């Protein structure tokens, strides 16, 4: 385990590839898949056309609202919306407005998250509130939510709005719970509590995307359940991968501060796994250091255990769970959605 971070610090990705038996070009294979490239290109075109026509006054408000969307991103939620719609026999054209709404909602949550966490950057560009100010950023997020509601309302299916509303409430609950997480409250550093928070803040967005795609495509109830379960497992796999990447990033910084310090103080599955493997005294010392803004003891605890490897295994289990949920679906979409699940294990950002 120590070799994982010694010297130049081998990327956690290498360990993941070994654990899953995947080849190093898995991400390239996914991005070069013709059907996925076709779908993402259609999504990007649709989103860009929307941004070009979504105008109003003051212009600064719309510039702020569009700032992160124009910066790009994985478009994962949009992609899942379109693919699940197609899987159940719907047309991608019907799914694109819903995919856009999913993208707007996700972006709004990111804008507000960045304000709460006082982040500096997002998607390789300055955070919205850093460019346009906190007040304008808040309103920009609200605008995106309003636009998403309008777009979904225009689809003529009240179930879409019900899905969005339910997910929005769960997300707010998750954010409020996340704000209360602190090393001063050790009960927050438990797997069960952490996964419940992740389910509300992260997993719910993917579930929403899959279910809305299934609904607009005319899915049966059994198909809706299967695709929601797929997205649920995929969401957990993505979050565990995020946590591994956060730890890898922390190990690469000498100070272990800035974003990594905040993330660890708010919880990280790798850290939680490591804490469970320590003595009571060692665990208490780690939590005290995190409360004081020092991440060194936590990093040493992770290096001293095989916590990262156990989290890799847990992420792989979620990916396999996601694939099993697709059993009985059209083979081509099992392949495409399976590739998305594999991507969760090897992505680097």
N, C-alpha and C positions, 0 to 999 in steps of 0.2 A: 504493500500500500504506500509506503513512504516514497517509493520510486515514482509514484504518480506525480509528485510535486517537487522532487529534487531537481537541482540544476536548473535547466531551462523550463521545467514544469511541463511534462507531456500533457497534451490536452485530454480532458475527460472524454472527448469524442473517440480517441483511440481506444480507450477502455470499453466504451460502449460498443464499438465495432467488434471488438473481440468477444464481448459478452453475447452479442446478438448474431454473430456469424455473418454480418453484413460486410459488403465490400466498400472500399473507401469512396467509390463513385456513386453511392446510393442517391445522394442529393442531386448529383448531375443527372442520373437516370430519371429521377422524378421530374426535374425541371425540363428535360428534353423529351418527355413523353408527349407525343403528338396531341392526344386528346386533352391532356391537362394544359398544354400550351395554348391550344385552341380556346379552351374555356376561359383561362385567365386573360387571354388577349381580348375576348369578348367582354369580360367584366371590366377590364381597364378602359376599353373604348366607351362602354356605357357610362362608367363613372366620370370619365373626362368630359363627355358630352354634357352630362348633368352639371358639372362644375362650371362649364362654359356658359350655361344658360341660367344658372342659379345666381341671379344678381338682385341687388336691392340696395337700400341706403340705411345707414352709412356704409360706404364701401369697405371701410376698415373691419366692420363686423363680419362681412362675408369673406374677406381675406383671412381673418382669424379662424373662421369656421373651416375654411378649405386648406389651411396651412399644413396640417398633418396628413390629410388625404392626398394632397399633391406630393408629399414626401415619399409616397409609396407604401411598402409594407408587404406582408405575405399574402394578404387578401384571403386568408384561410377560411374565414367565416363565409365570405361571399362565394368562394369556391365550393364549400360544402353545401350551401343553399342550392346552387345550380346543379351540382352532381346528384344530390338527393332527389331533386325535382325530376331530373331526367331518368333516374333509376326507376321511379314508380310510373314512368310513362308520360310525364309532362314535358312541355317544350321549354327549352332554355330561355326563349323570349319571354315567357310568362314569369320565369324565375328571376330575371335580371332586376326588375324594380324591387323585388323583395330582397335580393342580394345587396342592392344599393342601400336599402333601409337598414339592413344588418350592419353594413359598413359605417353608416352615419351614427348609429347607436354606439357601436364600439368606439368610434373616434371621440364621441362626446364623453364617454366614460374615461378615456385616456386623458383628455384635456382636464377634466375635474380631478382625476387621480394625481396628475402632475402638479396641480395646484396644492393639493393636500400634502403631498410628499416634498414639495418645493424642488422638483426635478429641474435639471438644467437642460437636458436634451431628450429627444424622443425621435426614433427612426432616423437618427443621424442629423437632425436639424434642431435648432433651439426649441424648447418647449413653447407652446402657444403663449403662456403667461409671461415668458421671458421677452417675447417680441412685442406683444400687444398690451401687456399689463394684466393684472389679475382680474379686474372688473370686466374688461372686455372678453377675456378668456371664459369667464363664467357664463356670460351671455352667449358667446359663440357656442359653447356646449349645449346650452338650452335651445338655441336655434336649430342645431343638428337634431336634437330629440324631436322638436316640433316638426321639422321636415320629414323625419322618419315616420312619425304618426300620420302625417298627411299622405305620404306615399303609400303606406299600408292601407289607409282608409280608402284610397282610390282603387284598391284591388277588389273591393266588393265582397270581401270574406271576413266577417267579424272574428273568426278564429285566429287570424293573423294578429289582430290587435290584442286579443286576449293573451296570446303567447308572449307578445312583446311586453304587455303590462305586467304579467306575472314574473317574467324574467327581470324586468326593471326593479321590481320590489325586492327580489332576491339579491340582486346586485347591490342595492342600497343597504340591505341588511349586512351583506358581506363586508362592504366598505366600512360601515359603522363598527362592526366587530373587529376588523383589521386595525382600526384606529385605536382600539383599546388594548391591543396586544403589546406587552412590555415585559422585559426580563424581570421587572418587579412583581410580575404575576406569573410564576412558574407554571401554573396550570395551563397557561396558553401554549406552552411549549410541549404539547402532547400531540401524538399523531392524529388521534380522533378529532380533536378540536381544530387542528390545522387543516385536515382534509375537509371538514365541514365548511371552513372559511373558503377554501379553494373552490369547493363545489358552488358556492354562491357567487364568488367574484369572477371566476374564470370558466369553470365547466359550464355554467348556465348559459353563457354566450354561445358556446358551440352547440349545446342542446337546442337552443332557440333557433339557430341557423338551420340545423338539420330538420327540425320539426316544421319550420315554416316552409322549407323547400319541399318537404313531403306533402304538406297541406296544399300548397299551390299546385302541386303535380297531381293531386287527386288520389293520394295514398289511402290504403285501407288502414284500419286501426292497428292491425298487427304490423304493418310496414312502418307506421309512425313510431310504434314502440321499439321496433328493431333499430331503426335509424337513430332514434333518440339515445338508445343504449350504446350504439356505436360512438356517437358524439360524446357521450358522457365519459366513456373509457378513454377516448382520444384526448379529451380535455385534461384528465388526470395525468396522462402520459406527457403531454406538453408541459404541464406545470412542473412535474418532477424533472424534466429536462431543463427547464428554466432554472430550477434550483441548483442543478449540477453546474450549469454555466455560470451562475452567480458565484458559486464556490470557486470554480476554476478562475474566474476573474479576480476574486479576492486573493487567491493564492499568488496571482501575478503581480499584485500591488504590494509594495514594501510597507505602506502605511496601513493597508486594510481598512481605509476610511472612505469617505464620501458615500457614494451610493451603496457600496457593499456593506458598510457599517449599518446604514439604515435598514437594509434588507434583512440582515442577520438579527437586528434588534426586534424586527417585526415577525421573525420566524422564517425558517428555511427547513425543508424536509430532511436535507442531508445533516444539518446541524441537530435537528431533533433526533434523528437516528443515532448520531454520535453521542448525544447527551444520555440516551438510554443505555449506552454501553459503558458509561463512566460510573465511578463510585459516587456516593451522595456528596462527599466533600468536593470532588472534582467538578461535579455538575454545578454545585453552588458557586464555586469560584468562577466558572465560565459565565453564569448568569450575572454575577456581580460585575464582571469585566464588561459585558455587553451593555449593562445599564450605565456604565461609566463611559461608553463609547469606544472601548478597546476590544478589538476583535482577535488579537493575538492568541489568547488562551483557547478561543473557540476553534481557530485554525489549527492549532496544535492538537486539539482533541480529535478533529476530523482526520488529521494525518496519522494519529496514533491508532485509529480504528479502521475497519473496512466499511465504514458507513457509506462512502460513495459507491462502492461496488454493490452494496445491498440496495441502494436507491436505484441504481442501474437495472438491477434485476426486477425491482418493483415496476419500473417504467416499462420494461419489456413485457411483464405480465399484463399490464393495462393494454398494451398494443395487441397482444394475443386475444385479450377479452374483446377488444374492438372488432377484430377480424371475425371472431366467432359470432358476434351479433349480426354479421352480414350473411350468415348461412342461409341458403335458399334464395338469395337475391340473384339477379342476372350476373353471369360470370364477368362480363366486361366491367361492371361497376364494382364487383368484389375486387377486381384487380386494381382499379383506379383508387378506390377508397382505402384499399390495403396499402397501396403505395404512400398515400397520405399518412397512414398510421406509421409506416416504417420511417417516414421523414421525421416524425417526432423524436426518433431515437438518434438521429445523426445531424440534425440541424445545428448550426453554430451561432445563431442569433435569434 
